[in-house]
Amino acid sequence: MEGVLSKMNWYEKLNQYFPVDEMKSQIHMETLLEDKENVYIKDEGPKHVLMYVEFDNFVFVDYLFVSKEARGEGLGRKLLNQLKEKNKVILLEVEPVNYEDSDSEKRLKFYAREEFKHATRIGYSRRSLATGENTVLEILYWSPTDEDEFAIYEAMKWTYENIHTYKDEHFYGDSYDASHQVLKFNDESKKNMLKSF
């Protein structure tokens, strides 16, 4: 399998691993890499692909793929540590635990071990332009300081408006929903999905 994986380009690796409703098109990602080269970054190796946004005060992990063959080698931790060394808030989107998908629980355990927190006051439901389905996602974050969740919400809103929806009509023939329809900052906290880990 590693031989097949090494022949795949970075997008094929991501597309093979992530569900269609979470994937940006290849042309969307290539355009982000070109048009926003100072903030949208690709870190690629034989066993990983890391796509992230680096802004003044935060880093958003768009995609983190580590090949099954490399799991247990500490590669995911090493990649996150490189981001942590930037001394900025790191945020990312994850699926809620799906017990039919053993990887979802493993991902959450991994991020809990890496000291990420669940943004329990942020609601996030995004319509996929590929499937038309709404996907509920959760926001996890790591902070070198004790950043409040409203700052995380604002960073996520910026990411949605400037990265996720960038030239969406051009690439998909349709527009993503407005950020105020997709992201909500709630008065009440929901259950912390990382607490059990």
N, C-alpha and C positions, 0 to 999 in steps of 0.2 A: 504493500500500500504506500509506503514512503516513497518508492520510485514513481508511482503515479502522482502522488502529491507534489513531488519536486518538479514535475512537468507542467503542473497547473499554474496559471498566472494568479496573481493576488485576488482578482475578482472572482475567479472560479472557486478558489478556496473559501472565500466568504459566502458565496452563493450556495455552495454545497452544504455549509454548516447552518446558516441563518435561515429562518422561515421567510417565505416570499413576502409576507406582509410587513416584515421588518427591514427588507432590503431596499436600498436606493438602486436605481439603474446604474449600469456601468458608466454611461455617458454623463449622468448626474455627478457621480463621484470623480470622474476624470476632469470634468469642468470645475468642480470645487478645487481639485488639486492644482489646476492651472489658474483659475480666476482668483482664488483665495489662497495662493501658495504660501503666504506669510502666516496663515492661521489654520488651514486644513492640511494635515500632515499624515503621510504614510510611512510607517516603520515596518519593513518587511524582512523576513529571514526565511531560511529553508523550512522552519517548523512553526512560523507564526506570521500573522498579519495584524497590525495595530493601526487603526485609523482614528485620529483624534483631532480635536480643535483646541488650539492654544490661544487664549485671549489674555488680556492684561491681568485679570484677577482669578481666572479659573481655567481648567482643562476639562473638556468633555470627551469621554471615550465613546466614539461612534461605533466602532467594531473592534472586538478583541477575539482573535481566533488563535488557538494553540492546537496543533495537531494532536490527535489521540496518542500517537507514538511518543510525543514529548511530555505528556501529562505525567506528573510525579517528579519531573526533573527540576521543578522550580522556575520554569521559564515565565509563567504567568506572573509570579511574584516578582521576578527580576524586572519585567516590563512595567509593572505598576510602581515598583520602587524607583525606576528611572523617572516616572511621572511625578512621584512624591518628592523627589529631589528638587523639583521646580518650586516647591514651597507654595503651591497654589491649591485652592479647592479643586478636587477631582469629582466630576459627576458622571453618571451613566444611567442608562435605562435597562431594566430587567423585566422579564416576565414574572408574574406571581408563580409560586410553586405549583407545578403541574405534576402530580404523582404518576402520571402515565409517561412522563419524560424524565428519566432519572438524571439527565444533565441539568435540568432546572434546579433541582435541589443541590446538586454538587456545586453549581455556580454560586448559589446563595451562601453555602457554607464557605466557599473560597473567599467571597467578598467579606463575609463576617470575620474570618480569620485575618483578613487584611485591614481590619478596623474601619470598614465602611459602615455608615449609618443609613437607616431607612428614613427618607423624608416623609414622615407620616401625615403631614398636613397638605401635601401636594397630590391633587387628583390629576391623572393623565390618561386620556383616552384618545387615540389617534386613528383616524380612518385611513386605511391603506388604499392608495390609488390603484394598486395592482389587483386587489381582491374586492374592494368596496366594503370590506368588513372593518368594524371598529375593533381595535386592539387595545386592551387595558394594559398599561405598563406601569411599573413603579420606578421611582427615582432613588438611587443610592448615591451617597457622597462620602468623601473623605476630606477632612479639613485639618490643616496644620494649626489652625486656631479654632475657637469654638464658634464657627460661623452659624448664624441663625438660618432657619428654613426659608424665611422670606428672601434672603440673598440667594439661596439655592434656586428658589422659584424664579427669580429675576434672571439668573444665569441660564436656566433651562428655557425660559421664554425667549431670550436672545438667541440661543442655539436653534430653537424651533423656527424662529422668524428669519434667521440669516443663513442657516445651513440646511435644515430639513426641507424647507419650502423654497429654497433658492431655485429660481427659474422653473418652478414646478409645471406651469402651463406649457412651457416650451418642451420639457422632457416627457411629460405624461399626458398632455392634452387636457388637463384638468388641474384645478387648484386644490391644495390641501385646505382644510378648514382653518379659520382664523385662530390665532393663539388663545384668545379669550374663550373660544369654544372647546379647546383641546386641553388647556391647562387651567386648573383651579387651585387657588390657595384657600384652604378651608380653616374655619375657626376651630373645629374639633380635629383631634388626631385620630387616625385609624389604627388598627392593630399593627404593631411593629413586626413585620414578617421575618426579621433577622433575630428576634429575641430568643427563639428556640435553638439558635445555633451558637 
